[in-house]
Amino acid sequence: MLHDTTRRTFLGQGLTGLGSIALSRLLGSDFSDSLLPDYRPKVKRVIFLSMAGGPSHLESFDYKPKLAELDGKAMPSSFTKGQQLAQLQGKKLNCMGPQHGFAKHGQCQMEISNVFPHIAQHADDIAVIRSMHTEQINHDPAHTFMNTGSIIPGRPSMGSWVLYGLGSQSRDLPGFVVLTSTGGGQGQPISSRQWSSGFLPGHLQGVEFQSSGDPVHYVRNPLGNTPQSQKNLINTVNELNRLTALKNHDPEIATRIEQYELAFRMQASVPELMDTQGETQATLDLYGCKPGDGSFASNCLLARRLAERGTRFIQLYHRGWDHHGAIKKGMATTAKLVDQGTSALLTDLKQRGMLDDTLVVWGGEFGRTPMAQGSGRDHHIKAFSVFLAGGGVKGGTVHGETDELGYGIVKDPVSVHDLHATILHLLGIQHDGFTFKSQGLDHKLTGVEHASVVQQILA
């Protein structure tokens, strides 16, 4: 508990960017001065927009005119022979051309699908990686790999790793918050273990906020219970917990004490967070939502408000990208649900001077096949697209390249571990030494294999 208290005191002094190294000595990790970054990190927080279900790169950020030429024709076996497929394994494979048009946008002339007219306005602000690949072909394990860098359930999520390294900037709100929305296609379930702290201390786990109504259950006191009586109750319970902690030496008791205290402070901070009366009509029109309506756009507005109040890692899931059938209509419908909100978030952050120290990441857990699955596309792990924007990111950049049909990568492949390494780098954390010892092993978010920062997208 002494270590946790010292850690909070240190972070409370506002030293950011180097927390993972300086705190290592307090927490017993094997960091050294050689891991101090030789640059001044710009990013203080991350907003990760998770497009759950696997949005098609072929209808979003990776235009393939050759695929359009081969629409309806047999997929050349040279691409797929011996390759792992999901539901198309052993079936006749025909090409499916892009179901929506693309246009060039911005001074960079970036090609973006017509289903994203709002995001397209930010072409010069975003860096698209067209050469992402992953290891898992089904949704839940692919989400697990994207979130934790491991296919083994129970490992810490990237939000928890970031919070472990840098701590929270907010005393009154969780440092890691998750929001979900759904619509536009098959909504695959998202397990709460996707934002688990795993073997890291329990207070680092993500806290799921409800997208409509009170974001946190029981955040309001019952009738007859005053703030002072609630405070007295919490103080008494925590004193009993401290006595138990001294006796049992259980670190989870320290977590319980901290969470009780945070919950009490949230009874004041959460209602203030949700009170959008101070937002201008122009801002509400920008997002195109009614605050608290459960939509992705509403969650984007809430993400900006959380970022303003010091939440370190904010993750928004939109469930609705699993288009095994009717992908033309489904892609347009789902894109419409997230396009304006994503664009509004980038615009709003930029107008407030916050995009310079915020990293926004947009992407799913995998892509979709160039081959048709009826009127849709199957899961695809060989190639997909994500984009990043914000502090330290070189806007108007396209990195990596897939083959002429969008099946495999032919230039500058980027793994999930590379993406994690890049996120940590932008936050001022050198990934290769950022470890936590559990069960005798030094674990890290970027895994045991080599991971590289994607330097080409950095400003």
PEMOMO-V774860 format. One record per pair of residues at least 24 apart in sequence whose ideal C-beta (glycine too) atoms are under 7 Angstrom apart, sorted by the first residue. I is the first residue (numbers start at 1). J is the second residue. If there is no record, write none. Layout:
BEGIN
I:J + I:J
END
This chain:
BEGIN
1:245 + 1:254 + 3:27 + 4:254 + 7:167 + 11:167 + 16:44 + 16:166 + 17:41 + 17:427 + 17:428 + 18:428 + 19:165 + 19:166 + 19:167 + 20:165 + 20:166 + 20:429 + 20:434 + 29:435 + 29:436 + 30:435 + 30:442 + 31:433 + 35:430 + 35:433 + 37:428 + 37:430 + 41:426 + 41:427 + 41:428 + 42:356 + 42:357 + 42:391 + 42:392 + 43:357 + 43:358 + 43:359 + 43:390 + 43:391 + 43:392 + 43:426 + 43:427 + 44:169 + 44:357 + 45:307 + 45:311 + 45:312 + 45:313 + 45:358 + 46:162 + 46:313 + 46:359 + 46:361 + 46:423 + 47:303 + 47:307 + 47:314 + 47:358 + 47:360 + 48:315 + 48:361 + 49:316 + 49:342 + 49:360 + 49:361 + 49:362 + 50:315 + 50:316 + 50:317 + 51:318 + 51:321 + 51:362 + 51:363 + 51:364 + 52:143 + 52:188 + 52:190 + 52:317 + 52:318 + 52:319 + 52:321 + 52:364 + 52:365 + 53:139 + 53:185 + 53:186 + 53:188 + 53:319 + 53:320 + 53:321 + 53:322 + 53:364 + 54:321 + 54:322 + 54:364 + 54:365 + 54:366 + 54:367 + 54:368 + 54:379 + 55:321 + 55:364 + 56:323 + 56:327 + 56:331 + 56:367 + 56:368 + 56:377 + 57:130 + 57:367 + 57:383 + 57:384 + 57:385 + 57:406 + 58:98 + 58:368 + 58:370 + 58:406 + 59:98 + 59:99 + 59:100 + 59:113 + 59:115 + 59:327 + 59:331 + 60:113 + 60:116 + 60:385 + 61:112 + 61:128 + 61:130 + 61:385 + 61:387 + 62:130 + 62:385 + 62:402 + 62:406 + 63:98 + 63:102 + 63:111 + 64:98 + 64:404 + 64:405 + 64:406 + 66:404 + 66:405 + 67:95 + 67:97 + 67:98 + 67:370 + 67:405 + 67:406 + 68:97 + 68:98 + 70:95 + 71:95 + 71:96 + 71:97 + 75:370 + 75:371 + 79:405 + 79:407 + 79:408 + 84:137 + 85:378 + 86:137 + 86:138 + 86:378 + 86:379 + 87:373 + 87:378 + 88:369 + 88:371 + 88:373 + 88:378 + 93:371 + 94:371 + 94:372 + 95:370 + 95:371 + 95:405 + 96:370 + 96:371 + 96:372 + 96:377 + 99:327 + 99:328 + 99:331 + 100:331 + 100:332 + 106:396 + 107:396 + 108:396 + 110:396 + 110:398 + 115:331 + 115:332 + 115:335 + 116:335 + 116:339 + 117:339 + 118:339 + 118:340 + 118:343 + 119:339 + 119:342 + 119:343 + 121:343 + 122:343 + 122:346 + 122:389 + 123:396 + 124:395 + 124:396 + 125:346 + 125:389 + 125:395 + 126:387 + 126:388 + 126:389 + 126:395 + 127:387 + 127:388 + 127:393 + 127:394 + 127:395 + 127:397 + 127:399 + 127:457 + 128:385 + 128:387 + 128:398 + 129:385 + 129:386 + 129:399 + 129:400 + 129:414 + 129:454 + 129:457 + 130:385 + 130:398 + 130:399 + 130:400 + 130:401 + 130:402 + 131:383 + 131:399 + 131:400 + 131:401 + 131:402 + 131:409 + 131:411 + 131:412 + 131:413 + 131:414 + 132:384 + 132:385 + 132:386 + 132:414 + 133:381 + 133:382 + 133:383 + 133:409 + 133:413 + 133:415 + 134:365 + 134:366 + 134:381 + 134:416 + 135:381 + 136:381 + 137:379 + 137:381 + 138:379 + 139:188 + 139:365 + 140:191 + 142:365 + 142:366 + 143:190 + 143:194 + 143:365 + 144:194 + 145:416 + 146:365 + 146:416 + 147:194 + 149:416 + 149:417 + 149:420 + 149:445 + 149:446 + 149:447 + 150:447 + 153:193 + 154:198 + 155:198 + 156:196 + 156:197 + 156:198 + 156:199 + 156:200 + 157:194 + 157:195 + 157:196 + 157:206 + 158:420 + 158:423 + 158:445 + 159:195 + 159:206 + 159:313 + 159:315 + 160:197 + 160:198 + 160:200 + 160:204 + 160:205 + 160:206 + 161:445 + 162:312 + 162:313 + 162:427 + 163:204 + 163:312 + 163:313 + 164:200 + 164:204 + 164:436 + 165:429 + 165:434 + 166:312 + 166:427 + 168:310 + 168:312 + 169:310 + 169:312 + 170:309 + 170:310 + 170:311 + 171:265 + 172:265 + 172:266 + 172:269 + 173:266 + 173:269 + 173:273 + 173:306 + 173:309 + 173:310 + 173:311 + 174:207 + 174:262 + 174:311 + 175:311 + 175:312 + 175:313 + 176:204 + 176:206 + 176:207 + 176:312 + 176:313 + 177:206 + 177:207 + 177:209 + 177:306 + 177:311 + 177:314 + 178:206 + 178:207 + 178:208 + 178:315 + 179:209 + 179:211 + 179:299 + 179:302 + 179:316 + 180:211 + 180:317 + 180:319 + 181:211 + 181:294 + 181:295 + 181:296 + 181:299 + 181:318 + 182:318 + 182:319 + 182:320 + 183:320 + 183:337 + 184:320 + 184:330 + 184:333 + 184:334 + 184:337 + 185:320 + 185:321 + 185:322 + 185:323 + 185:330 + 185:334 + 186:322 + 187:319 + 187:320 + 188:319 + 188:322 + 190:317 + 190:319 + 195:315 + 199:436 + 199:438 + 200:436 + 201:251 + 201:255 + 202:252 + 202:255 + 203:255 + 203:258 + 203:259 + 206:315 + 211:294 + 211:298 + 211:299 + 212:292 + 212:293 + 212:294 + 215:270 + 215:274 + 216:266 + 216:270 + 219:266 + 219:267 + 219:270 + 221:267 + 230:264 + 231:264 + 234:260 + 234:261 + 234:264 + 273:305 + 273:309 + 283:348 + 286:344 + 286:347 + 286:348 + 287:341 + 287:344 + 288:340 + 296:337 + 296:338 + 296:341 + 297:340 + 297:341 + 297:344 + 300:341 + 300:342 + 300:344 + 300:345 + 303:345 + 304:345 + 304:348 + 304:349 + 307:354 + 307:358 + 321:364 + 323:376 + 323:377 + 324:373 + 324:376 + 324:378 + 325:374 + 325:375 + 325:376 + 326:375 + 326:376 + 327:375 + 327:376 + 327:377 + 346:389 + 355:390 + 356:391 + 357:391 + 358:390 + 358:391 + 359:388 + 359:390 + 359:391 + 359:423 + 359:426 + 360:388 + 360:389 + 360:390 + 361:386 + 361:388 + 361:423 + 362:386 + 362:387 + 363:387 + 370:405 + 370:406 + 370:407 + 382:407 + 382:408 + 382:409 + 383:407 + 383:408 + 383:409 + 388:457 + 391:426 + 392:426 + 392:458 + 392:459 + 393:457 + 393:458 + 393:459 + 394:457 + 394:458 + 394:459 + 397:457 + 399:454 + 399:456 + 399:457 + 414:454 + 415:451 + 417:446 + 417:447 + 417:449 + 417:451 + 418:451 + 418:452 + 418:454 + 420:445 + 420:446 + 420:451 + 421:446 + 421:451 + 421:452 + 421:453 + 422:453 + 422:454 + 425:453
END
